Amino acid sequence: MTDRSPQPEFAISDSRCYVKIKYRVRVVEGPILKGSDEPEVMDFVTGFAQVIPGLESRLLGRRQGEKLSFNVPAEEAFGPRHQELVFEKSTADFHFPAGFEPYPGMELPFICNSEGAPDTVRIKEIRETGIVIDCNHPLAGAALHYDLEIEEARPARETDVCANWEEQSCQSDCSSCSPHEILLGEDCCKDEPLQ
C-alpha cells in the first residue's frame, strides 16, 4: 500500500539520510509491539544500523509523505533463534543480592563473547543444577509487520549524527549487524554531545 499523492524530490538513500517515521509494528500473526493506541514516532539516520536492516532497506528510494505497509522476515529483523544460545550456567556464576530469588523471564546484564550479542539475557528456567539463560534477542525468529508514514526525509545534518556512531553498510549480509533497534527504546546519544 503506497500513497500516490505528489511527493517531494528527495529520496531516502542508504547513507546519512535523516528519516522520521510515524509507525505501528507488530509480530506477524502476533501482538502489537509499538503503536497500539497511537502510532509511535521514531527518527534515525540511515547507514548506522540504528534500526533493523529490513526496515531501513524498505525505506530506500522512498520519499516524505509516503505511507507503507510491509512485512520484514526474521532474518532481516532480529535474526533466527539459535538453540546454542540457550544454555545452563551454574548458580555459583550468578551474584544475586542476599535473599533475592531469580525467576523465569527475569532479564539480567550479561556479557556474551560472540560479536553482536545482547547485553542482557533472560532467565528461561531455574533448575536444581543451575540456571538456564537465553542469549537470543526476545524477538529472534519473529517476522514483523510495519504500517508507517514517512514524516520527514532529508540529508542528515552534522547535528543529526553522534560522534561515536560508526557508518555501516548492511547491503550484502545483515546477519552480523547489531542494530540499536528503537523498539526497545535505546538511544545511544541521549546525553552525548553531537558531532
C-alpha positions in Angstrom: 0.0 0.0 0.0 1.6 3.3 -1.1 0.3 6.8 -1.1 0.1 8.1 -4.7 -0.1 11.8 -4.0 2.7 14.1 -5.4 6.0 13.5 -3.4 9.0 15.8 -2.6 12.1 15.3 -4.7 14.4 13.9 -2.0 14.6 10.1 -1.9 16.0 8.2 1.1 19.4 6.6 0.4 21.5 4.1 2.4 23.9 6.6 3.8 23.4 9.7 6.0 19.8 10.4 5.4 17.7 11.7 8.3 14.3 9.8 8.4 11.4 10.4 10.8 8.5 8.0 10.7 5.2 7.5 12.4 4.6 3.8 12.7 2.9 0.8 14.2 4.8 -2.5 14.4 3.6 -6.0 15.4 4.7 -9.6 15.3 3.2 -11.2 12.2 0.2 -13.1 13.5 1.0 -11.8 16.9 0.9 -8.9 19.3 1.4 -5.2 18.6 4.8 -4.1 19.9 4.7 -0.4 19.4 1.8 1.9 18.5 -1.2 0.0 19.9 -3.1 3.1 20.9 -1.5 5.8 18.8 1.3 5.4 16.2 4.8 5.8 17.6 7.3 8.3 16.2 10.9 7.5 15.7 13.8 9.1 13.8 17.1 7.7 12.7 20.0 8.3 10.3 20.5 5.7 7.5 23.8 3.9 7.3 24.4 3.5 11.0 22.5 0.3 11.8 20.1 2.2 14.1 17.1 0.2 13.0 16.7 -3.4 11.8 18.1 -3.9 8.3 14.7 -4.9 6.9 13.1 -1.7 7.9 15.9 0.5 6.6 16.1 -1.3 3.3 12.4 -1.0 2.6 12.6 2.8 3.0 15.4 3.2 0.4 14.2 5.3 -2.6 11.0 6.4 -0.7 10.0 10.0 0.0 8.5 12.1 2.7 4.7 11.7 2.8 4.6 8.1 1.6 2.6 5.5 3.5 3.8 2.0 3.5 2.7 -1.4 4.9 5.1 -4.4 4.7 6.4 -7.5 6.5 10.1 -7.9 7.5 11.2 -11.6 7.8 13.1 -12.6 10.9 16.4 -12.8 9.0 16.1 -9.1 8.3 14.9 -8.2 11.7 16.5 -9.7 14.8 17.6 -12.9 13.1 16.6 -16.5 13.6 16.6 -18.1 17.1 19.7 -20.1 17.8 19.3 -23.0 20.2 23.0 -22.9 21.1 22.4 -19.5 22.7 20.2 -21.2 25.3 22.3 -22.9 27.9 22.7 -23.7 31.6 25.1 -22.0 33.9 26.0 -22.9 37.4 24.1 -20.9 40.1 27.6 -20.0 41.5 28.2 -18.0 38.3 25.5 -15.5 39.3 25.8 -12.9 42.1 22.3 -12.1 43.4 21.8 -10.0 46.5 21.2 -11.9 49.7 17.6 -13.1 49.9 16.9 -12.4 46.2 15.2 -15.1 44.2 15.7 -15.2 40.4 12.7 -16.2 38.3 11.9 -17.3 34.8 11.5 -14.3 32.4 13.9 -12.1 34.5 16.3 -10.1 32.5 20.0 -9.9 33.6 23.0 -7.9 32.4 25.4 -10.3 30.8 28.5 -10.2 28.6 28.4 -12.8 25.8 31.6 -13.5 23.8 30.0 -13.6 20.4 30.0 -10.3 18.4 26.7 -8.6 18.3 25.4 -10.5 21.4 22.9 -8.7 23.6 24.0 -7.1 26.8 21.0 -8.6 28.6 19.8 -12.2 28.7 16.6 -13.7 30.0 16.3 -16.5 32.6 14.4 -19.3 30.9 14.4 -21.9 33.7 15.6 -22.4 37.2 16.9 -25.9 37.9 18.5 -27.6 40.9 21.8 -27.8 39.0 21.8 -24.2 37.7 20.0 -21.5 35.7 19.1 -21.8 32.1 19.6 -18.5 30.2 18.6 -17.4 26.7 21.0 -15.1 24.9 18.7 -14.8 21.9 17.1 -11.4 21.3 13.5 -11.6 22.6 12.2 -11.1 19.0 14.6 -13.5 17.4 12.7 -15.8 15.0 9.8 -13.3 14.7 8.7 -11.7 11.4 7.5 -8.1 11.9 4.7 -6.2 10.2 5.0 -2.4 9.8 2.4 0.2 9.0 4.1 3.6 8.7 4.2 7.1 7.2 7.4 8.9 6.4 7.0 12.2 8.1 10.4 13.6 7.2 13.2 12.6 4.8 16.3 14.8 4.1 20.1 14.7 4.0 21.4 14.3 7.6 22.9 17.4 9.2 26.1 17.3 11.3 23.9 17.7 14.4 21.9 14.5 13.5 24.9 12.2 13.8 26.6 11.2 17.1 30.4 11.3 17.2 30.5 7.7 18.4 28.4 6.2 15.6 30.2 4.1 13.0 28.9 4.1 9.5 28.0 0.6 8.4 26.8 -1.0 5.2 24.2 -3.7 5.5 23.8 -4.2 1.8 25.2 -7.7 1.4 24.8 -9.7 4.6 22.8 -8.3 7.6 23.2 -11.4 9.7 26.1 -9.8 11.7 24.5 -6.4 12.2 23.7 -5.3 15.7 21.0 -2.7 15.3 20.2 -0.2 18.0 16.5 -1.0 17.4 14.3 1.7 18.7 11.6 -0.9 19.6 13.3 -1.3 22.9 13.7 2.5 23.4 17.5 2.7 23.4 19.1 6.0 22.3 22.8 6.0 22.4 23.2 9.7 22.2 20.7 10.8 24.8 23.4 12.5 26.8 26.2 12.6 24.3 27.4 15.7 22.5 26.6 15.7 18.8 29.3 15.9 16.2 
